[in-house]
């Protein structure tokens, strides 16, 4: 039971963080390639674009993320009677 709970917790954390991390990775890689091509080596440019992209994805995906989080929390609360001996 505990192993299954930990596995589900890790999967929910992965589902919630994957969209933000993948967009930040893609934006960072794109900005880095453009900086290399134009020979502009300013660290704040990549950080700013990644920050805005991650914020946009967070705002856009918030309803889905909340439904996943609430569903997992409800599942945990419903499983409490089976965990108590």
N, C-alpha and C positions, 0 to 999 in steps of 0.2 A: 504494500500500500504506500509506504513512504517513497519507495523508488519510483513508483508510477507518478506520485505527486511531484517529485523533483523533476522528472522527465517532462511532465506537462508544463511546469513552471518555466523550464528552460526553453521549451518550444514556444510558449506564449511570448517570452522575452525576445526570442528570435523573430517571431512574426511581427512584433511591434517595432523592432529596431531595423529590420531589413529594408523597408522602403526609404527611410531617412539616410541610412548608411550607404545604400547603393546610389542614391542621387548625389550625395556628397562626394562619393568616389568618382562618379562620372563627371561631375562639374569640376572637381579638382584636377582630374586627368586632362580634361579639355583645356582648362585655363593654363595648366602647366605646359602643354604642347604649344599653345598660342604664345605663351611667354618665351618659350625656347625659340620659336620661329622668329619672333620680333625682337629677341634679345633684351627683353625687359625682365629684370630679375628683382621684382618687388614682391615680398611675401604677403603684404596686406591685401593685394589684389585677389589672390587665390582664396585667402581666408574670407574676404568680404563676399565673394560670389558663392562660396560654400555655405556661409552663414545664411544668406538670403534664400538660397535654394532649399536648404534644410528647413528653414522657417516656413517657406511656402508649402513644402511637402507635408510638414507637420500640420499646418492649417488645413490643407486639403484632405488629409487622411484622418483627421481627428475623429469624425463620427465613426469610421470603421475601427479605429484603435480603441475608442471608448466601448463599442459593442463587444469587441474581443475581451477587453479587460473586465467589463461587467459580467459577461458570460462566464469567464473563468472564476470570478469572485463568487457568483451564484453557485457554481459547481462546487467550489470549496466549502461554502456554507452548508450546502445540502449533504456533503460528505462527512460533516462533523459527527453525526450520530453513529456512522459506521467506524469512525476512528476511536470513539470512546468505548472502553471495555467495561 
